[in-house]
């Protein structure tokens, strides 16, 4: 149970950190009203239409919630946490199966 909670807390931290990774958004008003943020599955939609970037593509990240309102899609956040926690669990299992990592391995 402690392992599961640890994996979920770690996964949540990793998922929340992905909000600050850059994403590409179109510069049209409609595209800027729904900038999708978060990985591996987007789970935050932020309205960044108050800005008028030049060009066709704007590289952005999570901006101030006081200036740009946002909404969280909770089921997508939970799905992202579950996916990352599952990946972390697979990594832990792979490390545990490495030769010489088991208790008593290599002792005569």
Secondary structure, DSSP 8 states (H G I E B T S, - for coil): -HHHHHHHHHHHHHHHHGGGS-EEEESSHHHHHTEEE-SSS--EEE--TT---SSSEEEE----TTTS-EEE-HHHHHHHHHHHHHHHHHHHHHHHTSTT-STTTT--
